[in-house]
Amino acid sequence: MATYLVTGGAGFIGSNLATELVAKGERVRVLDNLATGRRENLAGIEDRIEFFERDIRDLEAIIPAFDGVDYVLHQAALPSVPRSVKDPVASNEVNVGGTLNVLLAARDSGVKRVVFASSSSVYGSNRELPKRETMLQQPISPYAGSKLAGESYLRAFHEVYGLETVALRYFNVFGPRQDPASQYAAVIPLFITKMMAGESPTIFGDGEQSRDFSYVANVIHANILAATADDGAGQVFNIACGRQSSLNDLVRDLNEILGTRIEPEYTAPRTGDVKDSLADISRAREVLGYQPQVHFREGLERAVEWYSDRAAAENPARAYAGAPS
């Protein structure tokens, strides 16, 4: 049995990670300042984890959470490209300064390995497909720049201090507990909840921009592999499914799953958005033993079911009747 610290563990990905680790019988600590995370995301495992309500921007405050920890799964971040365009200073403080603090605390506490949640956004304006870890990174948003800076700090701590670090470049993660209500909500939860309500989703651009959408179970699987794999320290890996879908494809799939015929509304493209994204996941497969656990369509069906169940629990009279049961 190992001890894991999940930073951002009350958030979307972090809470799914904590839940899976508890199910596997590991000792789990969660560190979260609850700025974007929610205690409700940890419902059912509260009495089986240690919870530290701390901010990664405060080094002294977070150090106690690292004592006796084997592996740190660093998910804490200020997400969203549009949010970073609006407030680049905040993105830098959390995603760069906070990551540096996590690395310092891990180094000084004797942690075995730190796994960092990076992002496919680091590839930016590089149009080459599929995205390979060795290609030139050309970030076009402060968020992407902050994630690339985090990767650089991981590499430096591995080289200079011998701290084992692994960076995982997530490609458009979606699934249960992803918040559709935020003004910076990701596309899939936003589209699902709008279409369940009979409303048209808004597409920025022509809808032909593509993404390598990855259900959250794949990211959970990758984090656990990255923490414990014999190889991989000091490296970076793409985590996705290796399959492209356009936003127009997404709307068509959701219409099929929901049994609706809703047309999207199109508007001007957003600053900082990448046109196309597709991952080469061969390095993760060869080094970590990673293989996608849930492919896009199945993940989309699971997500629709989860949001439908949540809607039914919150307001039975308005629950979407056409979602799968």
LOFI-313727 format. One record per residue (C-alpha): chain; x, z, y. Coordinates in nm, 4 decimals. Layout:
<sites>
+-------+----------+----------+----------+
: chain :        X :        Z :        Y :
+-------+----------+----------+----------+
:     A :        X :        Z :        Y :
...
+-------+----------+----------+----------+
</sites>
This chain:
<sites>
+-------+----------+----------+----------+
: chain :        X :        Z :        Y :
+-------+----------+----------+----------+
:     A :   0.0000 :   0.0000 :   0.0000 :
:     A :   0.1380 :  -0.1057 :   0.3373 :
:     A :   0.0474 :   0.0022 :   0.6884 :
:     A :  -0.0731 :  -0.2729 :   0.9213 :
:     A :  -0.1253 :  -0.2550 :   1.2955 :
:     A :  -0.3677 :  -0.5145 :   1.4304 :
:     A :  -0.3410 :  -0.5513 :   1.8069 :
:     A :  -0.6625 :  -0.6833 :   1.9571 :
:     A :  -0.8234 :  -0.5536 :   1.6403 :
:     A :  -1.1685 :  -0.5101 :   1.7948 :
:     A :  -1.1811 :  -0.8763 :   1.8948 :
:     A :  -1.3042 :  -1.1814 :   1.7084 :
:     A :  -1.0022 :  -1.2609 :   1.4908 :
:     A :  -0.8557 :  -0.9104 :   1.4935 :
:     A :  -1.1704 :  -0.7425 :   1.3604 :
:     A :  -1.1982 :  -0.9980 :   1.0805 :
:     A :  -0.8350 :  -0.9256 :   0.9949 :
:     A :  -0.8883 :  -0.5491 :   0.9969 :
:     A :  -1.1947 :  -0.5824 :   0.7745 :
:     A :  -1.0087 :  -0.7959 :   0.5202 :
:     A :  -0.7086 :  -0.5621 :   0.5125 :
:     A :  -0.9337 :  -0.2614 :   0.4548 :
:     A :  -1.1038 :  -0.4505 :   0.1718 :
:     A :  -0.7610 :  -0.5088 :   0.0174 :
:     A :  -0.6904 :  -0.1350 :   0.0244 :
:     A :  -0.4237 :  -0.1419 :   0.2959 :
:     A :  -0.3761 :   0.1251 :   0.5613 :
:     A :  -0.4997 :  -0.0192 :   0.8906 :
:     A :  -0.4548 :   0.0724 :   1.2538 :
:     A :  -0.6307 :  -0.1073 :   1.5352 :
:     A :  -0.5044 :  -0.1196 :   1.8926 :
:     A :  -0.7421 :  -0.2597 :   2.1548 :
:     A :  -0.8245 :  -0.1862 :   2.5189 :
:     A :  -1.1814 :  -0.3155 :   2.4654 :
:     A :  -1.1551 :  -0.5564 :   2.7584 :
:     A :  -1.2829 :  -0.8414 :   2.5424 :
:     A :  -1.3039 :  -0.6618 :   2.2059 :
:     A :  -1.6037 :  -0.4560 :   2.0949 :
:     A :  -1.6259 :  -0.1430 :   1.8809 :
:     A :  -1.9309 :  -0.2966 :   1.7109 :
:     A :  -1.6987 :  -0.5529 :   1.5533 :
:     A :  -1.5501 :  -0.2698 :   1.3475 :
:     A :  -1.8861 :  -0.1449 :   1.2197 :
:     A :  -1.8574 :  -0.0415 :   0.8582 :
:     A :  -1.4848 :   0.0320 :   0.8591 :
:     A :  -1.4600 :   0.2858 :   1.1437 :
:     A :  -1.3876 :   0.5739 :   0.9083 :
:     A :  -1.1226 :   0.3760 :   0.7205 :
:     A :  -0.9000 :   0.2819 :   1.0132 :
:     A :  -0.7086 :   0.4541 :   1.2917 :
:     A :  -0.8216 :   0.3318 :   1.6329 :
:     A :  -0.5996 :   0.3389 :   1.9422 :
:     A :  -0.7749 :   0.2490 :   2.2652 :
:     A :  -0.4670 :   0.1322 :   2.4526 :
:     A :  -0.3532 :  -0.1603 :   2.6689 :
:     A :  -0.0507 :  -0.3618 :   2.5554 :
:     A :   0.0588 :  -0.3873 :   2.9192 :
:     A :   0.1471 :  -0.0143 :   2.9015 :
:     A :   0.4530 :   0.0199 :   2.6774 :
:     A :   0.4651 :   0.3995 :   2.6708 :
:     A :   0.0972 :   0.4206 :   2.5804 :
:     A :   0.1194 :   0.1890 :   2.2802 :
:     A :   0.4380 :   0.3251 :   2.1173 :
:     A :   0.2594 :   0.5961 :   1.9101 :
:     A :   0.0459 :   0.3314 :   1.7395 :
:     A :   0.3608 :   0.1723 :   1.5924 :
:     A :   0.4995 :   0.4828 :   1.4234 :
:     A :   0.5284 :   0.4261 :   1.0484 :
:     A :   0.3877 :   0.0714 :   1.0640 :
:     A :   0.5152 :  -0.1929 :   0.8220 :
:     A :   0.3551 :  -0.5052 :   0.9683 :
:     A :   0.2178 :  -0.5871 :   1.3119 :
:     A :  -0.0432 :  -0.8627 :   1.3383 :
:     A :  -0.0403 :  -0.9296 :   1.7108 :
:     A :  -0.3750 :  -1.0825 :   1.8077 :
:     A :  -0.4220 :  -0.9125 :   2.1459 :
:     A :  -0.4390 :  -1.1663 :   2.4281 :
:     A :  -0.6370 :  -1.2826 :   2.7253 :
:     A :  -0.7890 :  -1.5980 :   2.5752 :
:     A :  -0.9269 :  -1.9196 :   2.7239 :
:     A :  -0.7671 :  -2.2136 :   2.9005 :
:     A :  -1.0258 :  -2.2140 :   3.1852 :
:     A :  -0.9734 :  -1.8404 :   3.2416 :
:     A :  -0.5975 :  -1.8934 :   3.2693 :
:     A :  -0.6447 :  -2.1768 :   3.5200 :
:     A :  -0.8564 :  -1.9433 :   3.7316 :
:     A :  -0.6244 :  -1.6419 :   3.6965 :
:     A :  -0.2774 :  -1.7338 :   3.5705 :
:     A :  -0.1288 :  -1.3991 :   3.6734 :
:     A :  -0.3578 :  -1.2032 :   3.4408 :
:     A :  -0.2804 :  -1.4407 :   3.1523 :
:     A :   0.0891 :  -1.3898 :   3.2075 :
:     A :   0.0640 :  -1.0114 :   3.2318 :
:     A :  -0.1265 :  -0.9788 :   2.9041 :
:     A :   0.0030 :  -1.2691 :   2.6963 :
:     A :   0.3676 :  -1.2577 :   2.8015 :
:     A :   0.4336 :  -0.9067 :   2.9318 :
:     A :   0.2066 :  -0.7532 :   2.6696 :
:     A :   0.3755 :  -0.9465 :   2.3901 :
:     A :   0.7163 :  -0.8321 :   2.5111 :
:     A :   0.5918 :  -0.4708 :   2.4963 :
:     A :   0.4626 :  -0.5211 :   2.1417 :
:     A :   0.8023 :  -0.6561 :   2.0363 :
:     A :   0.9873 :  -0.3681 :   2.2009 :
:     A :   0.7621 :  -0.1114 :   2.0334 :
:     A :   0.7981 :  -0.2866 :   1.6966 :
:     A :   1.1767 :  -0.3079 :   1.7272 :
:     A :   1.2146 :   0.0573 :   1.8208 :
:     A :   0.9731 :   0.1774 :   1.5515 :
:     A :   1.1404 :  -0.0010 :   1.2599 :
:     A :   0.8550 :  -0.2425 :   1.1907 :
:     A :   0.9364 :  -0.4899 :   0.9125 :
:     A :   0.7715 :  -0.7977 :   1.0633 :
:     A :   0.5599 :  -0.9079 :   1.3600 :
:     A :   0.3133 :  -1.1953 :   1.3188 :
:     A :   0.2055 :  -1.3488 :   1.6499 :
:     A :  -0.1148 :  -1.5378 :   1.7268 :
:     A :   0.0066 :  -1.8455 :   1.9108 :
:     A :  -0.1951 :  -2.1584 :   1.9869 :
:     A :  -0.2052 :  -2.5334 :   1.9309 :
:     A :  -0.2421 :  -2.5603 :   2.3088 :
:     A :   0.1379 :  -2.5369 :   2.3357 :
:     A :   0.1577 :  -2.9054 :   2.2347 :
:     A :  -0.0355 :  -2.9900 :   2.5516 :
:     A :   0.0003 :  -3.3439 :   2.6788 :
:     A :   0.2117 :  -3.4617 :   2.3860 :
:     A :  -0.0179 :  -3.7267 :   2.2380 :
:     A :   0.1607 :  -3.7695 :   1.9074 :
:     A :  -0.0579 :  -3.6912 :   1.6052 :
:     A :  -0.0532 :  -3.5012 :   1.3828 :
:     A :   0.1060 :  -3.2081 :   1.5621 :
:     A :   0.4284 :  -3.0951 :   1.3929 :
:     A :   0.6092 :  -2.7740 :   1.4747 :
:     A :   0.9273 :  -2.9631 :   1.5607 :
:     A :   0.7722 :  -3.1876 :   1.8261 :
:     A :   0.8134 :  -3.1401 :   2.1990 :
:     A :   0.5800 :  -2.8820 :   2.3480 :
:     A :   0.4246 :  -2.9868 :   2.6792 :
:     A :   0.1774 :  -2.7136 :   2.7873 :
:     A :  -0.0742 :  -2.8185 :   3.0521 :
:     A :  -0.2409 :  -2.4825 :   3.1186 :
:     A :  -0.1158 :  -2.1336 :   3.2057 :
:     A :  -0.2656 :  -2.0082 :   2.8794 :
:     A :  -0.0597 :  -2.2575 :   2.6792 :
:     A :   0.2496 :  -2.1684 :   2.8796 :
:     A :   0.1957 :  -1.7993 :   2.8107 :
:     A :   0.1677 :  -1.8585 :   2.4373 :
:     A :   0.4848 :  -2.0674 :   2.4345 :
:     A :   0.6637 :  -1.7924 :   2.6261 :
:     A :   0.5449 :  -1.5448 :   2.3624 :
:     A :   0.6922 :  -1.7639 :   2.0898 :
:     A :   1.0229 :  -1.7715 :   2.2775 :
:     A :   1.0328 :  -1.3935 :   2.2943 :
:     A :   0.9651 :  -1.3719 :   1.9193 :
:     A :   1.2515 :  -1.6077 :   1.8475 :
:     A :   1.4833 :  -1.4141 :   2.0788 :
:     A :   1.3986 :  -1.0783 :   1.9201 :
:     A :   1.4626 :  -1.2233 :   1.5749 :
:     A :   1.7992 :  -1.3668 :   1.6783 :
:     A :   1.9227 :  -1.0797 :   1.8954 :
:     A :   1.7756 :  -0.7688 :   1.7313 :
:     A :   1.7093 :  -0.8862 :   1.3761 :
:     A :   1.3362 :  -0.8155 :   1.4024 :
:     A :   1.1489 :  -1.0404 :   1.1609 :
:     A :   0.8941 :  -1.2448 :   1.3539 :
:     A :   0.6534 :  -1.5261 :   1.2654 :
:     A :   0.4429 :  -1.7293 :   1.5091 :
:     A :   0.1207 :  -1.8936 :   1.3924 :
:     A :  -0.0188 :  -2.1755 :   1.6045 :
:     A :  -0.3940 :  -2.1509 :   1.5569 :
:     A :  -0.6051 :  -2.4650 :   1.5927 :
:     A :  -0.9549 :  -2.3970 :   1.7316 :
:     A :  -1.0594 :  -2.0968 :   1.5267 :
:     A :  -1.4305 :  -2.0232 :   1.4846 :
:     A :  -1.6577 :  -1.7975 :   1.2843 :
:     A :  -1.8419 :  -1.4630 :   1.2781 :
:     A :  -1.7995 :  -1.2237 :   1.5739 :
:     A :  -1.6897 :  -1.4958 :   1.8158 :
:     A :  -1.8702 :  -1.4238 :   2.1419 :
:     A :  -2.0975 :  -1.7065 :   2.2647 :
:     A :  -2.2074 :  -1.5193 :   2.5771 :
:     A :  -1.8823 :  -1.5203 :   2.7751 :
:     A :  -1.8397 :  -1.7730 :   3.0552 :
:     A :  -1.5229 :  -1.8687 :   2.8662 :
:     A :  -1.6911 :  -1.8981 :   2.5268 :
:     A :  -1.5374 :  -2.1301 :   2.2684 :
:     A :  -1.7213 :  -2.4509 :   2.1933 :
:     A :  -1.8616 :  -2.3799 :   1.8455 :
:     A :  -2.0405 :  -2.0475 :   1.9092 :
:     A :  -2.1651 :  -2.1859 :   2.2394 :
:     A :  -2.3029 :  -2.5028 :   2.0794 :
:     A :  -2.4586 :  -2.3144 :   1.7868 :
:     A :  -2.6447 :  -2.0634 :   2.0011 :
:     A :  -2.7613 :  -2.3241 :   2.2507 :
:     A :  -2.8890 :  -2.5589 :   1.9819 :
:     A :  -3.0573 :  -2.2754 :   1.7924 :
:     A :  -3.2447 :  -2.2080 :   2.1167 :
:     A :  -3.3422 :  -2.5757 :   2.1432 :
:     A :  -3.1092 :  -2.6396 :   2.4364 :
:     A :  -2.8626 :  -2.9240 :   2.4866 :
:     A :  -2.4934 :  -2.8302 :   2.4643 :
:     A :  -2.2677 :  -2.9447 :   2.7476 :
:     A :  -1.9703 :  -3.1652 :   2.6636 :
:     A :  -1.6897 :  -3.1984 :   2.9172 :
:     A :  -1.5880 :  -3.5645 :   2.8954 :
:     A :  -1.7184 :  -3.8322 :   2.6599 :
:     A :  -1.7273 :  -3.6150 :   2.3472 :
:     A :  -1.4691 :  -3.8226 :   2.1654 :
:     A :  -1.2003 :  -3.5594 :   2.2198 :
:     A :  -1.1086 :  -3.4202 :   1.8799 :
:     A :  -1.0121 :  -3.0838 :   1.7381 :
:     A :  -0.8801 :  -2.9502 :   1.4084 :
:     A :  -1.1430 :  -2.6766 :   1.3778 :
:     A :  -1.0451 :  -2.3896 :   1.1495 :
:     A :  -1.2808 :  -2.1294 :   1.0074 :
:     A :  -1.1588 :  -1.7745 :   1.0671 :
:     A :  -1.1027 :  -1.7021 :   0.6958 :
:     A :  -0.8143 :  -1.9509 :   0.7036 :
:     A :  -0.6444 :  -1.7616 :   0.9858 :
:     A :  -0.6903 :  -1.4284 :   0.8068 :
:     A :  -0.5354 :  -1.5770 :   0.4930 :
:     A :  -0.2418 :  -1.7150 :   0.6954 :
:     A :  -0.1695 :  -1.3854 :   0.8724 :
:     A :  -0.1488 :  -1.1893 :   0.5485 :
:     A :   0.0757 :  -1.4532 :   0.3927 :
:     A :   0.2968 :  -1.4651 :   0.7026 :
:     A :   0.3420 :  -1.0878 :   0.7013 :
:     A :   0.4567 :  -1.0656 :   0.3419 :
:     A :   0.6148 :  -1.4031 :   0.2544 :
:     A :   0.9766 :  -1.3924 :   0.1404 :
:     A :   1.0623 :  -1.6754 :   0.3797 :
:     A :   0.9431 :  -1.7716 :   0.7257 :
:     A :   1.1056 :  -1.5115 :   0.9513 :
:     A :   1.2010 :  -1.6612 :   1.2873 :
:     A :   0.9777 :  -1.9637 :   1.2319 :
:     A :   0.6553 :  -2.1068 :   1.3715 :
:     A :   0.3694 :  -2.2551 :   1.1686 :
:     A :   0.0579 :  -2.4608 :   1.2355 :
:     A :  -0.2561 :  -2.2989 :   1.0926 :
:     A :  -0.5551 :  -2.5307 :   1.0575 :
:     A :  -0.7247 :  -2.7561 :   0.8028 :
:     A :  -0.5458 :  -3.0842 :   0.8781 :
:     A :  -0.8731 :  -3.2609 :   0.9600 :
:     A :  -1.0032 :  -3.4021 :   1.2898 :
:     A :  -1.3575 :  -3.3778 :   1.4236 :
:     A :  -1.4794 :  -3.4934 :   1.7641 :
:     A :  -1.7222 :  -3.2923 :   1.9737 :
:     A :  -1.9791 :  -3.5653 :   1.9114 :
:     A :  -1.9193 :  -3.5126 :   1.5365 :
:     A :  -1.9736 :  -3.1407 :   1.5906 :
:     A :  -2.3129 :  -3.1984 :   1.7531 :
:     A :  -2.4163 :  -3.4358 :   1.4733 :
:     A :  -2.3145 :  -3.1825 :   1.2060 :
:     A :  -2.4985 :  -2.9007 :   1.3790 :
:     A :  -2.8123 :  -3.1138 :   1.4091 :
:     A :  -2.7965 :  -3.1764 :   1.0338 :
:     A :  -2.7443 :  -2.8075 :   0.9511 :
:     A :  -3.0116 :  -2.6870 :   1.1923 :
:     A :  -3.2589 :  -2.9651 :   1.1206 :
:     A :  -3.2724 :  -3.0600 :   1.4899 :
:     A :  -3.2290 :  -3.3783 :   1.6940 :
:     A :  -3.0746 :  -3.2427 :   2.0141 :
:     A :  -2.8656 :  -3.4681 :   2.2382 :
:     A :  -2.5734 :  -3.3216 :   2.4324 :
:     A :  -2.5327 :  -3.3407 :   2.8080 :
:     A :  -2.2074 :  -3.4918 :   2.9338 :
:     A :  -2.0153 :  -3.3877 :   3.2425 :
:     A :  -1.6686 :  -3.4301 :   3.3956 :
:     A :  -1.3608 :  -3.3337 :   3.1885 :
:     A :  -1.2069 :  -2.9913 :   3.2542 :
:     A :  -0.8594 :  -2.9277 :   3.3908 :
:     A :  -0.6166 :  -2.8129 :   3.1216 :
:     A :  -0.8146 :  -2.9384 :   2.8235 :
:     A :  -0.6211 :  -3.1288 :   2.5568 :
:     A :  -0.7628 :  -3.4659 :   2.4544 :
:     A :  -0.6925 :  -3.4655 :   2.0814 :
:     A :  -0.5596 :  -3.2175 :   1.8295 :
:     A :  -0.4718 :  -3.2500 :   1.4619 :
:     A :  -0.2337 :  -3.0288 :   1.2665 :
:     A :   0.0320 :  -3.1105 :   1.0130 :
:     A :   0.0130 :  -2.7985 :   0.7943 :
:     A :   0.2800 :  -2.8990 :   0.5422 :
:     A :   0.5351 :  -2.6434 :   0.6672 :
:     A :   0.2886 :  -2.3536 :   0.6277 :
:     A :   0.1951 :  -2.4836 :   0.2842 :
:     A :   0.5560 :  -2.5129 :   0.1667 :
:     A :   0.7020 :  -2.1954 :   0.3197 :
:     A :   0.4096 :  -1.9509 :   0.3257 :
:     A :   0.1979 :  -2.0868 :   0.0428 :
:     A :  -0.0867 :  -2.1446 :   0.2878 :
:     A :  -0.3848 :  -2.3542 :   0.1870 :
:     A :  -0.7127 :  -2.3745 :   0.3819 :
:     A :  -0.9687 :  -2.1487 :   0.2143 :
:     A :  -1.2784 :  -2.2832 :   0.3905 :
:     A :  -1.3115 :  -2.6375 :   0.5228 :
:     A :  -1.4917 :  -2.7377 :   0.8401 :
:     A :  -1.8439 :  -2.8179 :   0.7205 :
:     A :  -1.8675 :  -2.5103 :   0.4977 :
:     A :  -1.7318 :  -2.2942 :   0.7800 :
:     A :  -1.9865 :  -2.4403 :   1.0200 :
:     A :  -2.2692 :  -2.3595 :   0.7784 :
:     A :  -2.1409 :  -2.0026 :   0.7410 :
:     A :  -2.1160 :  -1.9648 :   1.1182 :
:     A :  -2.4719 :  -2.0896 :   1.1729 :
:     A :  -2.5947 :  -1.8440 :   0.9109 :
:     A :  -2.4113 :  -1.5543 :   1.0787 :
:     A :  -2.5467 :  -1.6328 :   1.4271 :
:     A :  -2.8945 :  -1.6772 :   1.2829 :
:     A :  -2.8750 :  -1.3397 :   1.1079 :
:     A :  -2.7504 :  -1.1773 :   1.4264 :
:     A :  -3.0343 :  -1.3298 :   1.6273 :
:     A :  -3.2852 :  -1.2020 :   1.3707 :
:     A :  -3.1382 :  -0.8520 :   1.3869 :
:     A :  -3.1385 :  -0.8445 :   1.7663 :
:     A :  -3.4797 :  -1.0021 :   1.8201 :
:     A :  -3.6790 :  -1.0866 :   1.5062 :
:     A :  -3.9510 :  -1.2614 :   1.7068 :
:     A :  -3.7016 :  -1.5141 :   1.8454 :
:     A :  -3.4812 :  -1.5672 :   1.5399 :
:     A :  -3.4137 :  -1.9286 :   1.4523 :
:     A :  -3.6286 :  -2.0131 :   1.1506 :
:     A :  -3.4473 :  -2.3315 :   1.0542 :
:     A :  -3.1030 :  -2.1866 :   0.9895 :
:     A :  -2.9863 :  -2.1564 :   0.6302 :
:     A :  -3.0693 :  -1.8337 :   0.4494 :
+-------+----------+----------+----------+
</sites>
